Amino acid sequence: MGNTPQDPQIRALVALSQRNLSRRTVLSAAGALGLGGLLAACGTGGTGGGNGTAAGPAVTDISASDPSLNWANWTLYLDYDDEKKVYPTLEAFTQSSGISVNYAEDIDGNDTYYGKVQAQLKAGQDIGQDIFTLTDWMAGRMIRQGYTQALDLENIPNSANLLPSLQDVDFDPGREHSLTWQSGYAGIAWNKEKFPKGLRTVADLWDPQLKGRITVLDEMRDTMGLLMLNNGVDISGSWGTDEFHAALEVLSENIGNGQIRQVKGNSYKEDFISGDAIAGIVWSGDLVQMNFENNDQWEFVIPEAGGTLWSDNLMVPVASPRKTNAEKLMDYYYQPEVAAQVAAYVNFICPVTGAKEAMEKIDPSLMENPLIFPAEEDLEKAYVFRSLDADEESSFAADFQDAIGA
């Protein structure tokens, strides 16, 4: 990363980016680092389970003759015009590049998506997507198993606008296979009208008034991270099976007694909107969008004991025949003006240098939005879920899946 920066925040983020951290979780427990430090941690990944590798087939790139592209992403993760039923930035990309994009909200959770595509990826087969968007720890697994193609960064000159702390991460040194899409927090939220006293801690979710009206995330590092933090565990530090299982007992008890309605991926939002769920463990930007579309019904907070932070990444699957088209799309989204337009809609943390300044022309009020450009007090409460070795990943994931009945 060159010479050691003199700015103490930058020195801290460089130190973090050289550590082996993990998935939808990230930030130093040692204190607030600011946006750069936050995203340095977001850009690092842990070790995942599984050792199978793809055959690494030779792929013929048909981008020149087939100006199209398939992109799998999470829900509510790209700017959308409700009246015209289009994605404005995608429309603009197609107009400028001539490449049509089939955009699919196909990803509900990292594990569930991996389960759907792993067999094809291992066989070196085209999964029908040219870009998929997965979180650090899963991105690291995909890259390690040979399920992604190396990017030609000469086709993505705007990747230079990725925050310096994200240019080189341990799960993908030199950013040869991935680029950060967005980052965000996992915390707690509730319906303000139906539960007016609100929440401040994860333990508040076990209020009898909320029985059967709680959802929690099926992302192990988010749900278990918050439960462990509530138990006083520094999830970025030294902990092991005892601490994990103590938090797992809390989860199992509240699933078994009916306090928790369901454990879900992105589809938890449907339960909030329908009113079936009143509160739960959620992802930050989702609540902003849901409030915008549903008359500001919910409130999101990072629990008093702390929350987790995550980062998602753009990658090209191993047998995609349109890698050049995918690289053109990636390059387009690393323009600060485009990144700011996306951030203004999704309200997740934007990893593009210059986006905050570009936001002034789009919506100046968002320049100080802490969910896009994090506030110091929030960063102080965001923690790293430490890296897991392969055995821990396999054991903890199996125990978590058993607990949630998956």
N, C-alpha and C positions, 0 to 999 in steps of 0.2 A: 504493500500500500504506500510505498514511497517513504519519505522522511517522516518522522514522528511529528504530528501537528503540535503546535504550542497551546492552542485553545484547550483548556482542561476537559470541556465537554467532548471535543473531538478525540482527545487522547483516550477518554473513557470508552467512547463508542468503538474505537479501533481495538481496544483490548477485548471488548465484548465480541466483536466480529471475528476474533481469532479463537474464541472458545467454541466448544461443541455443545450447542443448545438444542432446543427442540421446537416442535410444531406450533399450532395456534396459540403459542405462549411465548412471551419474550419480554424481558427487561430486567435491568439490574435491581436486585433487592437492596443494593447499597445506597440507593437514592435516585433523585431525579436527574436525568441526563439531558432532557430536552428532546425535540423531535429527532435530531440526528442519533442520539443515543438510543432512543426507542426503536428506531428502525434498524439500527445496527443489530440489536438483539433479534428483531423480527426476522432478519435475514439469515439467521443461523438455524441449523437443523440437527435433530438427533438421529440416532441409529434406529432403523426399523427392523422388523422381523422378516424372515424369508431370505433364502440365499439363491433361489433360482434365477437364472439370467436368460435373457432373450438370445435368440440365435444371431441377431444382428444382420438381418438380410440386406442385400443390396436393393436399394429402392430407386426406381426411376422417377425423377421429379417431372411431373406433367404440368407444372404451374403455367408455363408459357402457352400451352395449348388449351388449358382448362382454367379460365379466370374465375375460380370459385374457391370457397373455403368453408369448412365446418368447424365450429367452435363450441365446445362444451364448457359451461360455466355454472356457477351457483345461481340461485334465484335472487332477484332484486339487486343485481350486481353490475348493472350497466344502465346508463341514462336512457329513459323511456318516455315517449310522448303518448300520454293516455288518450288524447283526442285523435291523433293520427295513427295510433297503434304502430309506431315505428321507433327504432332506436336512432336518435338523431346523429350521433357520432358515427354509427355504422353506415347510415345513409350517406353521410359526407365522405366516408372512406370509399364507399363503392363509386360515388360520383367522381372522386379524384383519381382512383386507381383502376376502375373498370372491373374490380374483383367483387363478385357477389358473395355475401356471407350468410350461411345458414347457421343462425345462432340458436342454441338449445340450452335451456335451463335444466340440464340433465344431472347435475351433481347435487345430491341431498346430503351426502356425508362422504368423507374420504374412504372409510372402510367399505361402505356399501358400493361405492363406485369402483373401487379396486376389485371387489369381488365379481363385479360384472365384466370387467375387461381383462383381468389378469391372465386368464387362459389364452386368449387371443394374443395378448402382448408377448407372453412367453413363447408362443409358437411363431412369433414374428409376423403376425397377420395384421392387416389394416382394420382398425376398430371403427372406421367411419368418421373419425374426428381428426382434424389437422392441428387443433390446439385443445389441450385440456388444462384446467386451472385447479391445481391442488396445493395443499398446505405444506409448509416446510418439511415436516417429518415424512410425509408421504412423497413429496417431491424427491427427497433424499433417497427413499426406498426405490422409487421408479428409476432414478438415475443409476443407482448402484446395481440394480438388476438388469440394466441394459434396455429398459423399456422406452427410452427417449432418444431422439436424434440430437446430435451436436448442432448448435446454432452457428450460422455464419454471421458474426457480428458486423461484418462489412456491409451486410444487407440491412443492418439495424443501427445506423449511425446515431440515432437519437437515444440509443441505450446509454450513451454518455451522460444523459440527463438523469439517470437513476442516481439516487443519493449516493455520495461517495462511500458511505458505510455499507452499501449493498452491492458494490461492484465486485466484491470478492468474498464469498461466504464458504464456510467449511463443507457444507453438503454439496456444493457445486463450485469448486475453485475456478476463479476467472469467469464465472457465469457462462460456461460453455453450453449448458443445457437448459437454463431457466432464467426468467426475469420476473421480478416481483410485480404483482398486479395491484393488490391492496392489502392493508393491514387493519386490525381492529381489536377491540376488547371483548372478553367474555365477562359478563356481570349478571346482575339480577334486575328484574323489571316486574311491574305490576300494573293492573288496571286501577287508575286513580279513583274512579267513581265507585267501583265495586269493592275496593279494599283501601279506603281513605287513610288509614293509619300508616300505610306504606311499609317499606322494608329498608333495613339498614345492614343486616347481616344475612348470611346464608341460613343461619338457624331460624331466622324469622319466617322462612318458607314453611316451617313445620307448625305454624299457627293452625289450630283446629278449624278456624274459619276458612282455611284454604284447602281443606281435605278434598282430594279428588279433583282439584282445580290447578294442579301444578304440572308443568312440563320441565324437563331438564334435557340437556343436549346429549346426543349419543357420541360426541367427540370426547374420548376418555380424558385427554389432557385438560379440557376445559371444565367438565363437570367434576372430575376427581381433583383437579387443581384447586377449584373453589372450595370443595369440601375439606381438603387437606389444609388449606389456608385458614379456614374457619376453625380447624382443630389446633391451630397454632404452629403448623409445620411450615418451615421455609422451603417452598417447593423448588427454589433455585439452589438449595444447599444440600447437605448430607442427610438423606433419609432413605428408608428401605421398605422391606415387606411389611413390617409392623405398622408403620405409619400409613402405608397405602391401604392395608386391610382394615385399619381402624376407621378410615374414611369410607371404605367400601361397606362396612357394616351399617353405617348411617344411611347410605344409599339403599342398601338392601332392605333395611327396616322400613324405610318410608315408601318403598315400592310395595313391599309385602303388606303393609297396613292400609294401603290405598291412598296415602297422602299425595304421592306422585301419580298423576293421571297417566302420563306416557313419557317415554324417553325417545326423542326424535332428533333428526337432522334438521335441515332448513325448513321442513314442513311444519315445524312447531308454530310457525306464524299463522297457519290456518286455524289452529286451536285458539290462539289469541284473538284473531279477528272474529271467529264464530262465537266467542264468549265461553267456549268450553273450558278454556284455561284462563285463570285470573292473574297468575304470576308464574315466574320460573327463572331458570338460568338461560340466558339469551346472548346473542351477539349484538354489539352496540349499534351499528349502522342500520340493522333491520328495524329497530324500534323507531328510529328517526323517520324512515320511509313509511312505516306503518302509521305513525302519528300523522304524517302529512296527508295520507290518503283516508284516514279514519278519525278526523276531528280530535287529534291530540289526546287519545284515551290513556296512554301509558307513560310511565316514567322509568328511566334507566339510571342505575347507579353502579359504580364499582363498590363492592362490599367494603365495610370498614376494615376487614382483615386483609383485603387485597383482591385483585382480579388477575386474569391472565390476558396475554396479548398474543395475537397470531398474525401470520402473513401467508398469503396465497401467491402462487407462481404460475406463469404461463410456460407451457412446454409443448413440444411437438412429439406425438407418439412415434414409436419406432418404425412403423410401416406407412406413415402418412406419405402420400405421393405429391403433396402440395406444400412442401416446406418453404419454398421461396415465397409463396403467397402468404403463408403464416408469418414469415419474417417481415414482410411489408406491413402487415397489420400491426405487429408488435411495434415496429418503428413509428407508425402513425400515432399510437397511443402514448408514446413517450415524448410527444410534443407537449410542453407545459400548458398550452391553451386547451388542448384536447383533454389532458389529464385533469385539469381544473373543471372542465365541463362534466366529466364523469364523477369527480369527487363531489360536485355540487348536488348531484342526484343521489349517489349511493351513501354519502356521509361516512365513508370509512377513511382511514388514514392514508393519505396520498404519498407515494414514495418518489415523486418526480420533482427534481430541483426546478424551481421557478414557478411551480403551480400556485403557490400562495400569492405571488405577485400577479399572476394571470387571473386569479380569482377576483381581483379588484374590479375587472371589467365585466365579470359574470354576475357576481353577487357579493359586494363588499362586506356584507354582514357575516359571510362565512369565513372571512379571513381570520377571525378570532374564534371560530367554532372548534372546541377542544376535541371533538371526535374526528376532525379532519387534520387539524394542526394542534396536537396535544398540549394541554396545560401542564405546568410543572407539578401541581398538586395531584393530578391524575397519574402522572408518571411515577410519582413516589409510591403509588399503591399498585403498580403493575409489576408482576413477578415472572421469573423464568421457571418453567417446569423443566427440571434438569434433564439432561440427556439420559436415555435408557440404552443399556447394551442389548444385544440381540435376545439373550435369555430373559431379561426383564421385560422387554417389549412383548415377547411371546406369552410369558406368564401373566403379566398384568392385564394384557389385552384379553386373554382368555377368561380371567377372573371377572373382568368388567363385563364382558359379553354374557357370561353366566348370570351375573347379578341383574342385568337389564332384560334378560330373557331373549336375547337375540340369537 
